[in-house]
Amino acid sequence: MATPLLTCASPMLKCATTTTTLSFPSFSNPSVLQFTHRSHITTLSSVSLNDRKSVIVASGDSDSVHTSDHHQVAEVAQEERDFSGTPHVPVYVMLPLGIINMDCELVDSDDLKNQLRMLKSINVDGVMVDTWWGIVEANNPQQYNWKGYRKLFEIVRELDLKLQVVMSFHECGGNVGDDVHIPLPKWIIELGKENPDIYFTDRDGRRNPESLTWGIDKERVLRGRTAVEVYFEYMRSFRVEFDEFFEDGSITEIEIGLGACGELRYPSYPAKHGWKYPGIGEFQCYDKYLAKCLQKAADARGHSFWGRPPDHAGSYNSQPQDTKFFCDGGDYDSAYGRFFLNWYSQYLIEHGDRVLAMANLAFEGTPISVKLSGIHWWYKTASHAAELTAGFYNRANRDGYSPIAAMLKKHDTALNFTCVELRTMDQQEGFPEAMVDPEGLVWQVLNAAWDADILVASENALPCYDRQGYNKILEHAKPRNDPDGRHLSAFTYLRLNQALLEEHNLGEFHLFVKRMHGEAVEGH
């Protein structure tokens, strides 16, 4: 399948500046003033409004405040980009997690229709939905039940909305935003009781049943099948079952789940094992299959004693400087550390390579994508510890995302990246010690993907209802004055709920959709 080229012919982005003049009554030396221009609030930390005195602005980069010789006024100029005429970026909305129950039945179809009509009324392009392995192939191998999804897809098609569909080979529940529990298939759980090494395992021997270890990708331990064969046959069943939705263009993209939360990463920060933000997480390669692969790599290198994960790497909630491995000048940069981290990250890439090869066979001719998590905490440290435990070898002076982008390019696969709505300053407020930089991370990953000439889509990591969050998404979606006119290929909003559909929130979301579509927005 040929990868579509990025749209490069985008006009120069324009800026619209609105100015409001505010008159104040006479008063002397207030310490703090706040005034609102639409939904924007500017805080002045030190103000003197006597004649000929200056005003100091503490926040609001694009705001200017000044006084007149003859009367006391403040003028606020807020610059807001005009996205009219910019490329059309489709906007999808992720459907609720529990929309299909464990019997593969659609839940409350009438309420869903009403919600979808509201989305259609503001010109949302489509919806994204998970197809859960634990529901569809729940009871026995190769017995697939798609009935609830068929009814759902028919409703979506009737409303002339498009579908992004996720092949979800992971457990739902126990992570941020999860309000339902969908385990892996029952027959997998039974196998796990007999052979718990089919799951990722941490240093203390705790198993994580959220997804299967990549160590069994090529091991026939699943009733005579390898994990990759199981994934392929599930995907092929879906393609055959919903052929008409592919043929009429209702299904526009398939996202391939490759790990925890459907993301290409090791499950290095599981809440069920006590992890709390901003802990560095732990390496997840202690099951017997990955341990065997590591030992084999060490033997091939000629250092058999390297065939074990690092000691002194801390625990889930450690900070980098408290560990011998991740601290500045730590063992992560030793010969052994570089060997281990290269093996650990390369196994992640090889897993993606194996599964995507099968996905392209199953969905030939249909765009496919992969989701990558935005691990932005400890990004400003030398070791990037939280990224390393998740499998992204992205320490200082080493780009860990370009090799992943190259693998995706090989399979004509788009990259879906999270956390585009997060602002670095906001994330620093609660945990200043975490050395976060979501904006820097987003910029690095997007450019790695664009440099590899692959499409880039994105989604928000946390609920977002405000103008600031949407503006941050827009800035990443359509970079200002990019000489190549690069932009996101699509954006998916997480997720449909009653809060989004409240009048004010839906109005803000509508403005966001119009800007993503490149339409003119009057008065804003």
C-alpha positions as CSV (number, residue, x, y, z in Angstrom):
1,M,0.0,0.0,0.0
2,A,1.5,3.3,-1.0
3,T,1.7,5.9,1.7
4,P,-0.3,9.1,0.9
5,L,1.9,12.1,0.6
6,L,1.5,14.9,3.2
7,T,-0.4,17.9,2.0
8,C,2.3,20.6,1.4
9,A,0.4,23.4,-0.2
10,S,-1.0,25.3,2.7
11,P,-1.4,29.1,2.7
12,M,0.4,31.3,5.1
13,L,-1.5,31.3,8.4
14,K,-2.9,34.7,9.4
15,C,-3.4,36.3,12.8
16,A,-6.4,38.3,14.0
17,T,-5.8,40.8,16.7
18,T,-8.7,42.0,18.8
19,T,-8.4,45.0,21.1
20,T,-10.6,46.1,24.0
21,T,-10.3,49.3,25.9
22,L,-11.3,49.2,29.5
23,S,-11.8,52.2,31.8
24,F,-11.2,52.0,35.5
25,P,-12.5,54.1,38.4
26,S,-9.9,56.0,40.4
27,F,-8.2,53.9,43.1
28,S,-4.7,53.7,44.3
29,N,-2.1,50.9,43.8
30,P,-4.1,47.7,43.7
31,S,-1.9,44.7,44.0
32,V,-3.8,42.4,41.7
33,L,-6.2,43.1,38.9
34,Q,-8.1,40.7,36.7
35,F,-10.1,41.4,33.6
36,T,-11.6,39.2,31.0
37,H,-11.5,39.4,27.3
38,R,-14.0,36.8,26.1
39,S,-12.8,33.7,27.9
40,H,-9.2,34.9,28.3
41,I,-8.0,36.1,31.7
42,T,-4.9,38.2,32.2
43,T,-3.4,38.6,35.7
44,L,-1.4,41.7,36.6
45,S,0.8,41.1,39.6
46,S,2.0,44.7,40.1
47,V,-0.1,47.6,38.9
48,S,0.1,51.3,39.4
49,L,-2.6,53.3,37.6
50,N,-1.5,56.8,38.6
51,D,-0.9,59.2,35.7
52,R,2.3,58.5,33.6
53,K,3.0,55.2,35.6
54,S,3.8,52.0,33.8
55,V,1.9,48.7,34.1
56,I,3.8,45.4,34.5
57,V,2.2,42.4,32.9
58,A,2.9,39.1,34.7
59,S,1.2,36.7,32.3
60,G,-0.2,36.7,28.8
61,D,2.6,36.9,26.3
62,S,0.5,38.6,23.6
63,D,-1.2,41.1,25.9
64,S,-0.2,44.7,26.1
65,V,-1.5,47.1,28.8
66,H,-0.8,50.8,29.0
67,T,-2.1,54.0,30.5
68,S,-3.0,57.4,29.1
69,D,-1.7,60.8,30.3
70,H,-5.3,62.1,30.6
71,H,-7.3,59.1,31.9
72,Q,-6.7,55.7,33.3
73,V,-7.3,53.0,30.8
74,A,-5.9,49.6,30.1
75,E,-5.8,48.2,26.6
76,V,-5.6,44.4,26.1
77,A,-4.6,43.0,22.7
78,Q,-5.0,39.3,22.4
79,E,-3.5,37.7,19.3
80,E,-5.3,34.6,18.1
81,R,-4.5,32.8,14.9
82,D,-7.0,32.7,12.0
83,F,-7.1,29.2,10.6
84,S,-9.4,30.0,7.7
85,G,-8.0,28.6,4.5
86,T,-5.6,26.2,6.3
87,P,-5.7,22.4,5.4
88,H,-8.7,20.4,6.5
89,V,-7.7,18.1,9.4
90,P,-10.5,15.5,10.1
91,V,-11.8,15.4,13.7
92,Y,-13.0,12.1,15.2
93,V,-14.4,11.4,18.6
94,M,-13.6,8.3,20.6
95,L,-16.8,6.4,21.7
96,P,-17.2,5.4,25.4
97,L,-15.4,2.3,26.6
98,G,-18.5,0.5,27.7
99,I,-20.6,1.0,24.6
100,I,-20.4,-2.7,23.8
101,N,-21.0,-5.1,26.8
102,M,-19.3,-8.4,27.5
103,D,-21.9,-10.3,25.5
104,C,-21.0,-8.1,22.5
105,E,-24.3,-6.2,22.6
106,L,-24.7,-2.5,21.9
107,V,-25.7,-0.6,25.1
108,D,-28.4,2.0,24.9
109,S,-28.5,2.6,21.2
110,D,-31.2,5.4,21.4
111,D,-29.0,7.5,23.6
112,L,-26.0,6.9,21.4
113,K,-27.9,8.0,18.3
114,N,-28.8,11.3,20.0
115,Q,-25.2,11.9,21.0
116,L,-24.0,11.1,17.5
117,R,-26.5,13.4,16.0
118,M,-25.1,16.2,18.1
119,L,-21.6,15.4,16.9
120,K,-22.9,15.4,13.3
121,S,-24.6,18.8,13.8
122,I,-21.2,20.4,14.5
123,N,-19.6,18.6,11.5
124,V,-17.4,16.1,13.3
125,D,-16.0,13.8,10.7
126,G,-16.5,10.5,12.4
127,V,-15.9,8.3,15.5
128,M,-13.3,5.9,16.8
129,V,-14.2,2.7,18.6
130,D,-12.3,-0.1,20.2
131,T,-13.0,-3.7,19.2
132,W,-12.0,-5.7,22.2
133,W,-10.3,-9.0,21.9
134,G,-11.6,-10.0,25.3
135,I,-15.2,-9.6,24.0
136,V,-15.1,-10.8,20.5
137,E,-13.0,-14.0,21.0
138,A,-13.9,-14.3,24.7
139,N,-14.7,-18.0,25.2
140,N,-12.9,-20.1,22.7
141,P,-10.0,-19.7,20.2
142,Q,-11.1,-18.7,16.7
143,Q,-14.8,-18.2,17.7
144,Y,-15.6,-14.6,17.0
145,N,-18.7,-12.7,18.0
146,W,-19.1,-9.3,16.2
147,K,-22.8,-8.8,16.5
148,G,-22.8,-5.7,18.7
149,Y,-20.2,-4.0,16.5
150,R,-22.2,-4.6,13.4
151,K,-25.2,-2.8,14.9
152,L,-23.0,0.0,16.0
153,F,-21.4,0.4,12.6
154,E,-24.8,0.5,10.9
155,I,-25.9,3.4,13.2
156,V,-22.7,5.3,12.5
157,R,-23.1,4.8,8.7
158,E,-26.7,5.9,8.7
159,L,-25.6,9.2,10.2
160,D,-23.0,9.6,7.5
161,L,-20.1,9.5,10.0
162,K,-16.8,7.7,9.3
163,L,-15.2,5.0,11.4
164,Q,-11.7,4.6,12.8
165,V,-11.5,1.1,14.4
166,V,-9.0,-0.1,16.9
167,M,-7.8,-3.7,17.2
168,S,-7.6,-3.8,21.0
169,F,-5.5,-6.7,22.1
170,H,-5.2,-5.4,25.7
171,E,-7.2,-5.4,28.9
172,C,-9.3,-2.4,29.6
173,G,-9.4,-1.2,33.2
174,G,-7.0,0.1,35.9
175,N,-5.6,3.0,33.9
176,V,-6.3,6.7,33.6
177,G,-9.8,7.2,32.1
178,D,-10.9,3.6,32.3
179,D,-14.4,3.3,33.8
180,V,-15.1,-0.3,32.7
181,H,-13.2,-3.6,33.0
182,I,-12.7,-5.8,29.9
183,P,-10.2,-8.5,30.6
184,L,-8.3,-10.6,28.0
185,P,-10.3,-13.6,26.6
186,K,-11.3,-16.2,29.1
187,W,-9.3,-18.9,27.4
188,I,-6.2,-16.7,27.5
189,I,-6.7,-16.2,31.3
190,E,-7.0,-20.0,31.7
191,L,-3.7,-20.5,29.8
192,G,-2.1,-17.8,32.0
193,K,-3.0,-19.8,35.1
194,E,-1.0,-22.7,33.7
195,N,1.8,-20.6,32.3
196,P,2.0,-17.1,33.8
197,D,5.0,-16.3,31.7
198,I,2.7,-15.4,28.8
199,Y,2.4,-12.0,30.6
200,F,4.9,-9.2,31.0
201,T,6.6,-9.6,34.4
202,D,8.5,-7.2,36.6
203,R,11.6,-7.6,38.8
204,D,9.5,-8.9,41.8
205,G,7.8,-11.5,39.6
206,R,4.5,-9.7,39.5
207,R,2.6,-10.6,36.3
208,N,0.6,-8.0,34.3
209,P,-2.4,-9.5,32.6
210,E,-3.1,-6.3,30.7
211,S,-1.4,-7.7,27.5
212,L,0.7,-10.6,26.3
213,T,4.5,-10.5,26.5
214,W,6.2,-9.9,23.2
215,G,8.4,-12.9,24.1
216,I,5.6,-15.2,22.8
217,D,5.2,-13.5,19.5
218,K,6.8,-16.5,17.8
219,E,6.2,-19.1,20.5
220,R,3.4,-21.7,20.0
221,V,2.0,-21.5,23.5
222,L,-1.6,-20.3,22.7
223,R,-3.3,-23.6,22.0
224,G,-0.8,-24.3,19.2
225,R,-0.7,-20.8,17.8
226,T,1.8,-18.0,18.3
227,A,0.7,-14.6,19.6
228,V,1.2,-13.0,16.1
229,E,-0.9,-15.7,14.5
230,V,-3.7,-15.1,17.0
231,Y,-3.6,-11.3,16.3
232,F,-3.6,-11.9,12.5
233,E,-6.6,-14.3,12.5
234,Y,-8.6,-11.9,14.7
235,M,-7.8,-9.0,12.2
236,R,-8.6,-11.2,9.2
237,S,-12.0,-12.2,10.8
238,F,-12.8,-8.5,11.3
239,R,-11.9,-7.7,7.7
240,V,-14.1,-10.5,6.3
241,E,-17.0,-9.7,8.7
242,F,-17.2,-6.0,7.8
243,D,-16.2,-6.1,4.1
244,E,-19.1,-3.9,3.1
245,F,-18.0,-1.1,5.4
246,F,-14.5,-1.2,3.9
247,E,-15.9,-1.3,0.4
248,D,-18.2,1.7,0.8
249,G,-15.6,3.8,2.6
250,S,-17.3,3.9,6.0
251,I,-14.1,2.5,7.7
252,T,-11.3,5.0,7.0
253,E,-8.6,3.6,9.2
254,I,-7.6,0.7,11.4
255,E,-5.4,1.3,14.4
256,I,-3.4,-1.7,15.5
257,G,-3.0,-2.3,19.2
258,L,0.6,-3.2,20.1
259,G,0.8,-3.2,23.8
260,A,-0.5,-1.7,27.1
261,C,-3.5,0.7,26.5
262,G,-3.2,-0.2,22.8
263,E,0.1,1.7,22.6
264,L,3.5,0.6,21.4
265,R,5.2,0.4,24.7
266,Y,6.1,-1.9,27.6
267,P,3.6,-1.7,30.5
268,S,6.2,0.0,32.6
269,Y,3.9,2.2,34.8
270,P,0.9,0.0,35.8
271,A,-1.4,1.6,38.4
272,K,-2.3,-1.9,39.6
273,H,1.3,-2.4,40.8
274,G,1.3,0.8,42.7
275,W,2.8,3.2,40.2
276,K,1.9,6.8,40.7
277,Y,2.8,9.8,38.6
278,P,5.7,10.9,38.1
279,G,7.4,7.6,39.0
280,I,10.0,6.3,36.5
281,G,8.4,2.9,36.2
282,E,10.2,-0.5,35.9
283,F,11.6,-2.6,33.2
284,Q,9.2,-5.4,32.1
285,C,11.4,-8.2,30.7
286,Y,11.5,-10.8,33.5
287,D,9.1,-13.4,32.0
288,K,11.0,-16.5,30.8
289,Y,10.6,-15.8,27.1
290,L,12.1,-12.3,27.2
291,A,14.7,-13.4,29.7
292,K,15.8,-16.1,27.2
293,C,16.0,-13.6,24.4
294,L,18.1,-11.2,26.5
295,Q,20.5,-14.0,27.5
296,K,20.8,-15.1,23.9
297,A,21.7,-11.5,22.9
298,A,24.3,-11.3,25.7
299,D,25.9,-14.5,24.6
300,A,26.1,-13.3,21.0
301,R,27.8,-10.2,22.2
302,G,30.4,-12.3,24.1
303,H,29.3,-11.1,27.5
304,S,27.1,-13.7,28.9
305,F,27.0,-12.0,32.3
306,W,25.1,-9.1,30.6
307,G,22.1,-11.5,30.2
308,R,20.0,-9.9,32.9
309,P,18.2,-6.6,33.4
310,P,20.0,-3.9,35.3
311,D,20.3,-3.8,39.1
312,H,19.9,-0.5,41.0
313,A,17.2,0.8,38.5
314,G,14.9,1.7,41.4
315,S,11.2,0.9,41.6
316,Y,8.0,2.1,40.1
317,N,7.9,5.4,42.0
318,S,11.6,6.2,42.2
319,Q,13.1,9.4,40.8
320,P,16.1,9.2,38.4
321,Q,18.6,10.8,40.8
322,D,17.8,8.3,43.5
323,T,18.9,5.3,41.4
324,K,22.4,4.2,40.4
325,F,21.3,3.3,36.9
326,F,19.3,6.4,35.9
327,C,21.1,9.2,37.8
328,D,23.3,11.7,35.9
329,G,26.4,9.8,34.9
330,G,24.7,6.5,35.9
331,D,25.0,3.0,34.5
332,Y,22.5,3.7,31.7
333,D,25.5,5.2,29.8
334,S,27.9,2.3,30.5
335,A,28.8,-0.3,28.0
336,Y,26.4,-2.7,29.6
337,G,23.7,-0.1,30.0
338,R,23.8,0.8,26.3
339,F,23.7,-2.9,25.4
340,F,20.7,-3.6,27.5
341,L,18.7,-0.5,26.5
342,N,19.4,-1.1,22.8
343,W,18.1,-4.7,23.2
344,Y,15.1,-3.6,25.2
345,S,14.1,-0.9,22.7
346,Q,14.9,-3.0,19.7
347,Y,12.6,-5.8,20.9
348,L,9.8,-3.2,21.0
349,I,10.5,-2.2,17.4
350,E,10.7,-5.9,16.3
351,H,7.3,-6.6,17.9
352,G,5.8,-3.7,15.9
353,D,7.5,-4.9,12.8
354,R,6.0,-8.5,13.1
355,V,2.4,-7.4,13.9
356,L,2.3,-4.7,11.3
357,A,3.4,-7.1,8.6
358,M,0.4,-9.2,9.4
359,A,-1.9,-6.2,9.7
360,N,-1.0,-5.1,6.2
361,L,-1.9,-8.6,4.9
362,A,-5.3,-8.5,6.7
363,F,-6.2,-4.9,5.7
364,E,-4.5,-4.5,2.4
365,G,-5.5,-1.2,0.8
366,T,-6.8,0.3,4.1
367,P,-4.7,2.9,6.0
368,I,-3.4,1.6,9.3
369,S,-1.9,3.4,12.2
370,V,-0.2,2.8,15.6
371,K,-0.5,4.8,18.8
372,L,2.5,5.9,20.7
373,S,2.3,7.2,24.3
374,G,3.6,10.6,25.3
375,I,5.8,10.0,28.2
376,H,6.8,13.5,29.0
377,W,7.9,13.3,32.7
378,W,11.7,13.3,33.3
379,Y,12.1,14.4,29.7
380,K,14.4,17.2,30.8
381,T,16.8,14.9,32.5
382,A,19.8,13.3,30.8
383,S,18.6,9.7,31.1
384,H,14.9,10.2,30.3
385,A,14.2,7.3,32.7
386,A,10.5,7.0,32.3
387,E,10.9,6.7,28.5
388,L,13.6,4.1,28.9
389,T,11.6,1.8,31.1
390,A,8.7,2.1,28.5
391,G,11.1,1.0,25.7
392,F,11.9,4.3,24.1
393,Y,15.7,4.6,24.0
394,N,15.6,8.4,23.9
395,R,18.3,9.6,26.4
396,A,20.2,12.8,25.9
397,N,22.1,12.9,22.6
398,R,20.2,9.9,21.2
399,D,16.9,10.1,19.2
400,G,14.8,7.2,20.3
401,Y,11.8,7.9,18.0
402,S,13.4,8.0,14.6
403,P,14.0,4.2,14.6
404,I,10.3,3.7,15.4
405,A,9.3,6.1,12.7
406,A,11.5,4.2,10.2
407,M,9.8,0.9,11.2
408,L,6.4,2.5,10.6
409,K,7.5,3.8,7.3
410,K,8.5,0.3,6.2
411,H,4.8,-0.8,6.7
412,D,3.2,2.4,5.4
413,T,1.8,3.0,8.8
414,A,0.7,6.3,10.3
415,L,1.7,7.4,13.8
416,N,-0.9,8.5,16.3
417,F,0.6,10.4,19.1
418,T,-0.9,11.5,22.4
419,C,-0.6,14.5,24.8
420,V,-0.8,17.3,22.1
421,E,-3.0,19.4,24.4
422,L,-0.6,19.5,27.3
423,R,1.3,22.7,28.1
424,T,4.7,22.4,29.7
425,M,4.0,25.2,32.2
426,D,0.7,23.6,33.3
427,Q,2.3,20.2,33.9
428,Q,5.1,21.7,35.9
429,E,2.8,23.3,38.5
430,G,1.8,20.2,40.4
431,F,5.1,18.3,40.1
432,P,7.9,20.8,39.4
433,E,10.5,18.1,40.3
434,A,9.4,15.8,37.5
435,M,11.3,17.8,34.8
436,V,8.4,17.5,32.3
437,D,8.3,18.9,28.8
438,P,5.3,17.6,26.8
439,E,5.7,20.4,24.2
440,G,9.3,19.4,23.6
441,L,8.4,15.8,23.4
442,V,5.5,16.4,20.9
443,W,7.8,18.5,18.7
444,Q,10.5,15.8,18.7
445,V,8.1,12.9,17.9
446,L,6.2,14.8,15.2
447,N,9.4,15.9,13.4
448,A,10.8,12.3,13.6
449,A,7.7,11.1,11.9
450,W,7.5,13.9,9.3
451,D,11.2,13.4,8.5
452,A,10.4,9.7,7.9
453,D,7.6,10.9,5.5
454,I,4.8,9.2,7.4
455,L,1.4,10.6,8.3
456,V,0.9,11.8,11.8
457,A,-2.4,11.9,13.7
458,S,-2.9,12.7,17.3
459,E,-5.2,12.6,20.3
460,N,-5.5,14.3,23.7
461,A,-4.2,12.5,26.7
462,L,-6.5,14.0,29.3
463,P,-10.1,15.5,29.1
464,C,-10.1,18.9,27.4
465,Y,-12.9,21.4,27.2
466,D,-11.2,24.8,27.3
467,R,-10.0,27.2,24.6
468,Q,-6.3,27.0,25.8
469,G,-6.2,23.3,25.4
470,Y,-7.8,23.4,22.0
471,N,-5.4,26.2,20.9
472,K,-2.4,24.1,21.9
473,I,-3.8,21.2,19.8
474,L,-4.2,23.5,16.9
475,E,-0.7,24.8,17.1
476,H,0.7,21.3,16.9
477,A,-1.9,20.3,14.2
478,K,-0.9,23.1,11.9
479,P,2.5,24.4,12.8
480,R,2.8,28.2,12.2
481,N,4.7,29.1,9.0
482,D,6.0,25.6,8.4
483,P,8.0,25.8,5.1
484,D,6.7,22.4,4.0
485,G,3.1,23.0,5.0
486,R,3.2,19.9,7.3
487,H,0.2,19.2,9.4
488,L,-1.6,16.4,11.2
489,S,-3.5,14.0,9.1
490,A,-6.3,13.6,11.7
491,F,-7.2,14.3,15.3
492,T,-9.2,12.1,17.7
493,Y,-10.9,13.6,20.7
494,L,-10.9,11.4,23.9
495,R,-13.8,10.9,24.5
496,L,-17.5,11.2,24.1
497,N,-19.3,11.9,27.4
498,Q,-22.0,14.1,28.8
499,A,-19.6,16.9,29.8
500,L,-18.5,17.4,26.2
501,L,-22.1,17.7,25.1
502,E,-22.9,20.5,27.6
503,E,-23.9,23.7,25.8
504,H,-20.8,25.7,26.6
505,N,-18.3,22.8,26.1
506,L,-20.0,21.8,22.8
507,G,-19.8,25.3,21.6
508,E,-16.0,25.5,22.3
509,F,-15.6,22.1,20.6
510,H,-17.5,23.3,17.6
511,L,-15.2,26.3,17.2
512,F,-12.2,23.9,17.5
513,V,-13.7,21.6,14.8
514,K,-14.2,24.6,12.5
515,R,-10.6,25.7,12.9
516,M,-9.3,22.2,12.4
517,H,-11.3,22.1,9.1
518,G,-9.8,25.4,8.0
519,E,-13.1,27.3,8.2
520,A,-13.6,31.0,9.1
521,V,-14.7,31.7,12.6
522,E,-16.4,35.1,13.0
523,G,-15.8,37.2,16.1
524,H,-13.0,35.0,17.5
